[in-house]
Amino acid sequence: MPDGARGRGEPRARRGLTVLAWSLAGLVVLGGGGFALAYAQLDGNIESVDINTQLGGDRPKDVDDGSMDILVLGSDSRSGANAAYGRDEGAARSDTAMIVHLYEGHEKASVVSIPRDTLVTRPECTARDGRELPAQYRAMFNTAYEVGGPACAVKTVERLSGIRMDHYVEVDFTGFKELIDELGGVRVTTTRPIRDGSSHLDLAAGTHTLDGEQALGLVRTRKGVGDQSDLGRIQLQQSFIKAFIEQVKRVGVLTSPQKLWSVADTATRAITPDSELDSVRELADFAGGLAGLGAEDVHMITLPVRYDPVDPNRVVPLDAQAQQVWNALREDEPVPATATADTATGQAADVVRQARP
């Protein structure tokens, strides 16, 4: 498949996915018969979900312009190994949601974070138990995943943006933590102390190499920074992801077969991709085109929102400015600064920075 082709079996990922892509690219480079068994084991790690079959033809047009859009969710499951992070209420939620837009040529990317507390009109969906659910007005965004799983989350994003998602990737708490540990941690600088008992985080101001537990606490904290909102948490997540990208480039997974194997093994167990990304070959084919992406090539924003006048614990999209974002991505153009001017932010943008080498 030609590099840059939109959809149709090509991949991309997120919060564990950048490293997944680059590490799997190394499998192609190292390739050969000696890796046949490794491929089989890694393929066996991957559990996928068939979004295309579940959604059918009721979707935005699949435009082939060389760009690509991927919905990446962080799973808020409270069961199994994730039980340490809260009580299991019987259903998972999308604790983190990002639309990753890769521009034509895959040399630049824009990432749009969707606050979990955003009030949206959730479209009709099929519930996890097979029931048909009617559309719901003023539903919290993250409940789409809770009630209808990945397909409902994708459908909600596509209705919100008018953009077809070429791929879907999900990462859960435990997988994220294990991946950070496998990379040897991620270096960040905090400009002030962050203490949040709910996310098990206690960091002094200064430079830290965060292990998996600390990194998970950082991307989940909201009470320890800014206005204690989900918007502040998103700003921490965006800062962490840039540090994460640089860590992947520093750690040298492509120069050590042992490190490459352990990272790829952890990453493939950490994710749930759509069915067009459910093999190492498919992931690796795309990964080769991303090796040049650095933190400076990734523009991260939050969906333009304001606090809901009825419920200040929720936010609602600013329609005109949000449309600027969606139009820019649809036309494969940079998101204009006017799209995010004078929007609710969360006041935590300067709390975490990339640590200098």
C-alpha positions as CSV (number, residue, x, y, z in Angstrom):
1,M,0.0,0.0,0.0
2,P,1.5,3.4,-0.9
3,D,2.6,5.6,2.0
4,G,0.0,8.2,2.9
5,A,-3.0,6.3,1.6
6,R,-6.0,7.2,3.7
7,G,-7.7,4.4,5.7
8,R,-7.8,0.9,4.1
9,G,-5.5,-1.1,6.4
10,E,-3.1,1.6,7.5
11,P,-2.5,2.4,11.1
12,R,-1.6,4.9,13.8
13,A,-1.8,5.1,17.5
14,R,-1.4,7.0,20.6
15,R,-0.3,7.2,24.2
16,G,1.5,3.9,23.7
17,L,1.0,4.0,20.0
18,T,3.7,6.3,18.9
19,V,6.2,3.9,20.4
20,L,4.3,0.9,19.0
21,A,4.6,2.3,15.5
22,W,8.3,3.0,15.7
23,S,9.2,-0.2,17.5
24,L,7.3,-2.3,15.0
25,A,9.0,-0.5,12.2
26,G,12.2,-2.0,13.5
27,L,10.7,-5.5,13.1
28,V,10.5,-4.8,9.4
29,V,14.1,-3.6,9.3
30,L,15.3,-6.5,11.3
31,G,12.9,-8.9,9.5
32,G,13.9,-12.2,8.1
33,G,13.1,-15.8,9.0
34,G,14.4,-15.5,12.5
35,F,11.5,-13.2,13.3
36,A,8.7,-15.5,12.0
37,L,8.0,-16.8,15.5
38,A,8.1,-13.3,16.9
39,Y,5.6,-12.1,14.4
40,A,3.2,-14.9,15.3
41,Q,3.5,-14.2,19.0
42,L,3.0,-10.5,18.6
43,D,0.0,-11.1,16.2
44,G,-1.5,-13.3,18.9
45,N,-1.2,-10.5,21.5
46,I,-3.5,-8.2,19.4
47,E,-7.2,-8.2,20.1
48,S,-9.2,-6.0,17.7
49,V,-12.7,-4.7,17.2
50,D,-14.4,-4.6,13.8
51,I,-15.7,-0.9,13.7
52,N,-16.5,-1.0,10.0
53,T,-18.9,-3.9,10.2
54,Q,-20.6,-2.5,13.2
55,L,-21.2,1.0,11.8
56,G,-21.9,0.0,8.2
57,G,-22.4,2.8,5.6
58,D,-23.9,5.4,7.9
59,R,-20.7,7.4,8.2
60,P,-19.0,10.4,6.7
61,K,-17.4,10.0,3.2
62,D,-14.1,8.3,3.1
63,V,-11.9,10.9,1.4
64,D,-8.6,9.7,-0.1
65,D,-6.4,12.8,0.2
66,G,-3.3,11.3,1.8
67,S,-4.2,12.4,5.3
68,M,-5.5,10.1,8.1
69,D,-7.7,10.5,11.2
70,I,-7.5,8.1,14.1
71,L,-9.6,8.1,17.3
72,V,-7.5,7.1,20.3
73,L,-9.2,6.3,23.6
74,G,-7.7,5.7,27.0
75,S,-9.9,3.1,28.7
76,D,-11.2,3.9,32.1
77,S,-12.0,0.2,32.9
78,R,-12.2,-0.5,36.6
79,S,-12.0,-4.3,36.4
80,G,-9.2,-6.8,36.4
81,A,-5.7,-5.4,36.8
82,N,-7.1,-1.9,36.6
83,A,-9.0,-2.3,39.8
84,A,-6.4,-0.5,41.8
85,Y,-7.5,2.8,40.2
86,G,-11.1,2.8,41.4
87,R,-14.2,0.9,42.0
88,D,-15.6,-1.3,39.2
89,E,-19.1,0.2,38.4
90,G,-19.8,-2.4,35.8
91,A,-18.8,-0.5,32.7
92,A,-15.7,1.0,31.2
93,R,-15.4,4.7,30.2
94,S,-13.2,6.6,27.8
95,D,-11.0,8.4,30.3
96,T,-9.1,10.1,27.5
97,A,-10.1,10.8,23.9
98,M,-8.0,12.2,21.1
99,I,-8.4,12.6,17.4
100,V,-5.0,12.3,15.7
101,H,-4.9,13.9,12.3
102,L,-1.8,12.9,10.2
103,Y,-1.3,15.4,7.4
104,E,-0.5,14.3,3.8
105,G,3.0,12.8,3.8
106,H,2.7,12.0,7.6
107,E,5.4,14.6,8.5
108,K,3.1,16.7,10.7
109,A,0.2,15.9,13.0
110,S,-2.5,17.7,14.8
111,V,-4.1,16.2,17.9
112,V,-7.5,17.3,19.2
113,S,-8.4,16.3,22.7
114,I,-12.1,15.9,23.5
115,P,-12.9,16.5,27.2
116,R,-14.7,13.5,28.7
117,D,-17.2,16.0,30.3
118,T,-18.3,17.5,27.0
119,L,-22.0,17.5,26.6
120,V,-22.9,16.2,23.1
121,T,-25.8,14.7,21.3
122,R,-24.9,11.0,21.3
123,P,-26.3,9.3,18.2
124,E,-28.4,6.2,18.2
125,C,-26.1,3.2,19.0
126,T,-26.1,-0.5,19.7
127,A,-25.6,-1.2,23.4
128,R,-23.0,-3.6,24.6
129,D,-25.8,-6.1,25.3
130,G,-27.2,-5.8,21.8
131,R,-30.1,-3.4,22.6
132,E,-30.7,-0.5,20.3
133,L,-30.3,2.8,22.1
134,P,-32.0,6.0,20.9
135,A,-30.0,9.2,20.5
136,Q,-29.5,11.2,23.7
137,Y,-29.3,15.0,24.0
138,R,-26.8,16.5,26.4
139,A,-25.0,13.2,27.1
140,M,-21.5,13.3,28.5
141,F,-19.1,12.4,25.7
142,N,-17.4,9.5,27.6
143,T,-20.7,7.7,28.1
144,A,-20.8,6.8,24.4
145,Y,-18.0,4.3,25.0
146,E,-19.6,3.3,28.3
147,V,-23.0,2.3,26.9
148,G,-22.0,1.3,23.3
149,G,-18.3,0.5,23.3
150,P,-15.8,1.5,20.6
151,A,-18.3,1.6,17.7
152,C,-20.5,4.0,19.6
153,A,-17.5,6.2,20.5
154,V,-16.4,6.3,16.9
155,K,-20.0,7.1,15.7
156,T,-20.3,9.9,18.2
157,V,-17.0,11.5,17.2
158,E,-17.9,11.2,13.5
159,R,-21.3,12.9,14.1
160,L,-19.6,15.6,16.2
161,S,-16.8,16.3,13.6
162,G,-18.2,15.3,10.3
163,I,-14.9,13.5,9.7
164,R,-14.6,9.7,9.1
165,M,-12.2,8.0,11.5
166,D,-9.9,5.8,9.5
167,H,-8.8,3.9,12.6
168,Y,-9.5,3.3,16.2
169,V,-7.0,2.5,19.0
170,E,-7.7,1.9,22.7
171,V,-5.1,1.8,25.5
172,D,-6.0,0.8,29.0
173,F,-4.5,1.8,32.4
174,T,-2.4,-1.3,33.0
175,G,-1.0,-1.4,29.4
176,F,0.0,2.2,29.5
177,K,1.8,1.8,32.8
178,E,3.7,-1.3,31.6
179,L,4.7,0.4,28.4
180,I,6.2,3.4,30.3
181,D,8.2,1.0,32.5
182,E,9.4,-0.9,29.5
183,L,10.7,2.3,28.0
184,G,12.6,3.1,31.2
185,G,10.3,5.9,32.3
186,V,9.7,9.4,30.8
187,R,11.5,12.5,31.8
188,V,9.4,15.6,32.6
189,T,9.9,18.9,34.5
190,T,7.2,20.1,36.8
191,T,7.1,23.8,37.5
192,R,5.2,23.4,40.8
193,P,4.4,20.5,43.1
194,I,1.6,18.1,42.1
195,R,-0.2,16.2,44.8
196,D,-3.4,14.2,44.2
197,G,-4.4,11.3,46.4
198,S,-7.0,10.2,44.0
199,S,-4.5,9.4,41.3
200,H,-1.7,8.4,43.7
201,L,0.6,11.2,42.6
202,D,3.0,13.2,44.7
203,L,5.7,15.1,42.7
204,A,7.8,18.0,43.9
205,A,8.7,20.8,41.5
206,G,11.7,19.8,39.4
207,T,12.8,17.3,36.8
208,H,11.6,13.7,37.2
209,T,11.9,10.4,35.4
210,L,8.4,9.1,35.8
211,D,7.9,5.3,36.1
212,G,4.7,3.8,34.8
213,E,2.7,4.3,38.1
214,Q,3.7,8.0,38.3
215,A,3.0,8.6,34.6
216,L,-0.4,7.1,34.9
217,G,-1.0,9.2,37.9
218,L,0.1,12.3,36.0
219,V,-2.2,11.8,33.0
220,R,-5.1,11.0,35.3
221,T,-4.8,13.8,37.9
222,R,-7.2,16.6,37.9
223,K,-7.4,17.6,41.6
224,G,-3.7,18.5,41.9
225,V,-3.5,21.2,39.2
226,G,-5.1,24.3,37.7
227,D,-8.9,24.6,38.3
228,Q,-9.1,20.8,39.1
229,S,-11.1,20.3,35.9
230,D,-10.9,17.7,33.1
231,L,-9.5,20.5,30.9
232,G,-6.5,20.9,33.2
233,R,-5.9,17.1,33.1
234,I,-6.0,17.3,29.3
235,Q,-3.2,19.9,29.3
236,L,-1.1,17.6,31.5
237,Q,-1.7,14.7,29.1
238,Q,-0.7,16.8,26.1
239,S,2.5,17.9,27.8
240,F,3.3,14.3,28.8
241,I,2.7,13.0,25.3
242,K,5.3,15.3,23.8
243,A,7.8,14.2,26.5
244,F,6.8,10.6,25.7
245,I,7.6,11.1,21.9
246,E,11.0,12.4,22.7
247,Q,11.7,9.4,25.1
248,V,10.8,7.0,22.4
249,K,13.4,8.6,20.1
250,R,16.0,8.6,22.9
251,V,15.6,5.1,24.1
252,G,16.9,3.5,21.0
253,V,14.4,0.6,20.5
254,L,15.5,0.2,16.9
255,T,19.2,-0.4,17.8
256,S,18.6,-3.2,20.4
257,P,16.8,-6.4,19.3
258,Q,16.1,-7.3,22.9
259,K,14.6,-3.9,23.7
260,L,12.7,-3.9,20.5
261,W,11.1,-7.2,21.3
262,S,10.2,-6.4,24.8
263,V,8.6,-3.0,23.8
264,A,6.7,-4.5,20.9
265,D,5.5,-7.4,23.1
266,T,4.2,-4.9,25.8
267,A,2.7,-2.5,23.2
268,T,0.8,-5.1,21.3
269,R,-0.7,-6.4,24.6
270,A,-1.6,-2.9,25.7
271,I,-3.8,-1.9,22.8
272,T,-7.1,-2.8,21.2
273,P,-7.1,-1.5,17.6
274,D,-9.7,-1.7,14.9
275,S,-9.7,-4.8,12.7
276,E,-7.7,-3.1,9.9
277,L,-4.7,-2.8,12.3
278,D,-4.9,-6.2,13.9
279,S,-1.5,-7.6,12.7
280,V,2.1,-6.7,13.2
281,R,2.6,-6.4,9.4
282,E,-0.2,-3.8,9.1
283,L,1.1,-1.8,12.0
284,A,4.7,-2.0,10.8
285,D,3.8,-1.0,7.2
286,F,2.5,2.3,8.5
287,A,5.1,2.8,11.2
288,G,7.9,3.4,8.7
289,G,6.3,6.6,7.6
290,L,6.2,8.0,11.1
291,A,9.8,7.6,12.2
292,G,10.6,11.3,11.5
293,L,7.9,12.7,13.7
294,G,9.2,14.6,16.7
295,A,7.4,16.5,19.4
296,E,7.9,19.7,17.5
297,D,5.9,18.2,14.6
298,V,2.8,17.5,16.7
299,H,0.3,20.4,17.3
300,M,-1.9,19.6,20.3
301,I,-5.2,21.5,21.1
302,T,-8.3,20.9,23.1
303,L,-11.7,21.0,21.4
304,P,-13.0,24.6,21.8
305,V,-15.4,24.6,24.7
306,R,-17.0,26.7,27.4
307,Y,-18.3,25.8,30.8
308,D,-22.0,24.8,30.6
309,P,-24.1,27.6,32.1
310,V,-26.6,25.0,33.5
311,D,-23.9,22.7,35.0
312,P,-20.5,24.2,35.6
313,N,-19.0,20.7,36.0
314,R,-19.6,20.1,32.3
315,V,-18.5,21.8,29.1
316,V,-20.2,22.4,25.8
317,P,-18.5,23.0,22.4
318,L,-18.2,26.5,21.0
319,D,-19.8,25.7,17.7
320,A,-18.3,28.3,15.5
321,Q,-14.7,27.7,16.8
322,A,-15.1,23.9,16.8
323,Q,-16.2,24.1,13.2
324,Q,-12.9,25.9,12.4
325,V,-11.1,22.9,13.9
326,W,-13.1,20.3,11.9
327,N,-12.9,22.3,8.7
328,A,-9.1,22.5,9.0
329,L,-8.7,18.8,9.5
330,R,-11.1,18.0,6.8
331,E,-9.2,20.2,4.4
332,D,-5.8,18.9,5.7
333,E,-4.8,22.4,6.8
334,P,-3.3,23.6,10.1
335,V,-5.8,24.5,12.8
336,P,-6.0,28.3,13.0
337,A,-5.1,30.0,16.3
338,T,-8.6,31.7,16.2
339,A,-10.2,28.4,16.8
340,T,-8.9,28.1,20.4
341,A,-8.8,31.8,21.3
342,D,-10.8,32.7,24.5
343,T,-11.9,29.2,25.3
344,A,-12.0,27.3,28.6
345,T,-8.6,25.9,29.2
346,G,-8.2,24.4,32.7
347,Q,-5.2,26.6,33.7
348,A,-2.6,23.9,33.8
349,A,-0.7,24.4,30.6
350,D,2.6,25.4,32.2
351,V,2.7,22.8,35.0
352,V,4.5,20.1,33.0
353,R,7.2,20.5,30.4
354,Q,9.6,18.4,28.5
355,A,12.8,17.9,30.4
356,R,15.9,19.2,28.6
357,P,18.4,16.5,27.7
